[in-house]
Amino acid sequence: MPFEARDAEFLLSRPEFRRFLFAAIQSAGILGQTVSASTAASRDLSHLEGRRALGFDILMLAHAGQSEAVRGADPDGITTLNLSLIEALNHKDTNRDRRRTRDTTRYDELPPAG
C-alpha cells in the first residue's frame, strides 16, 4: 500500500505528528549536528549524510500533504519544516500548571495600615 498525499495531509493536520516530524528532523541533523567531533560517528561522514538524507526524505513525504499551491511554490519543503518548528516551539505542556499561587502568609507579620 503506497503512501498517498491524503495520508500526509491527515498527518500534517495532527499537532502530535508535527512534533514528531520536528523530533525526526532534529535527530537527522538537518538543522544542526548533535554529535561530538571526537566520536567515531562524526568522523564517518557517510553515516551523517545518510541520516540527513533520511531526514529530508521524511520531510518530503510529509510535504506531500501540503496543498498543490504550497508544493508548487515551495518544492524544497521549507513550509513543512517551518510548520513543524512552529508546533514544537509553541507546544503547551498540558501536564504542568504554570499559574502562580497567591501566598499571602508572608504579609502576616506586617503591622496593620493606618
N, C-alpha and C positions, 0 to 999 in steps of 0.2 A: 504494500500500500504506500504510494508516494506521498510525500509531504506537500500539501497544497497551500495556495495563498490564503484560502479561508481559514485553514488551521492556524497559520501565522497571525492572521487578523484577530482570531479569537484569543490567542495567547497574548498578543500585544495589548488587548483590552484589559488584561488582568494585571493589577499592580504587583502581585506576587511574582509573576513571570518577568516583569520589567526589573524587579530587584534581583531575580535570578540571573537575568541577562547581564546586569551590571557586574555581579559577582563573577560570572564566567569571563567577561571582558577583562576584569581586573586580574584574575588568575592566569589568563592567557598572556598577559604582559603587553597588551595593546597600548594602554595608557602609560605604562612605565614598568620597568623590570622590578621584580620583587626578590631576586636572588643576589647574594653577595658576590663580589668579584673574586673571592677566594674559594668558591665552591667549584666542584667539578662540572656541575650543570651550567654554570656561567661560561666556562671555557668551551663548552660544546655548543657552538653557535647553531648547528643544525637542529639540536633539541629545542633551543629557544625559538628559532624561526618556525619550527613545526607547531609549537604551542601557539604562536601568534597567528599562523595560517589557520589553525583550527578555530581560534577566536574570531577571525574575520569570517570564516565560513558560517559559524553560528550567528554572527551579526547579520550576514546577508540572508540567511534563512529567515530570521525574524523580520528583516526589512521587507521581505516579500509580502508581509501583511499590511504594509502601508498602501495608501490609495495610489492609483496609477499616476496621478498628477505629482505626488510626492516622489515616487520612484523615478519618474521621468526627469524631475528637476534635481534629484539627488541620487545618482547611480552608485555612490560610494557608501551609503548607509549612515551618513553623519546625522541625519534626522533621528534615526532609530537609536543611535548611540546617545544623542542628546536626550531622548525620551527616557532612556534607562538611567542616565546621570541625574536627571531631574527627580525621578522617582526615588532613587537611592538617597539623594540629598534632602528631600522633603518628607521622607518617611517618618511618621509619628510613631513612637514606641507606645503601643496601647497598654502595655503592662506596667508602665511607670507613671505614677501620678506626680505631675510637676507642680501642682498647686502648693503654695506655701500655707502652712497652718499659722493661724494668728495666736501667738503666745503672749498673753497679757500679764502673766505672773511676774515678769521682770520689772513691772512698774509697781508692785505691791509695797515696796519699801519707801516709795516717794511720799513726801508729805502731801496732804490734800491742797489743792489750789485755793487761794483766797485768803 
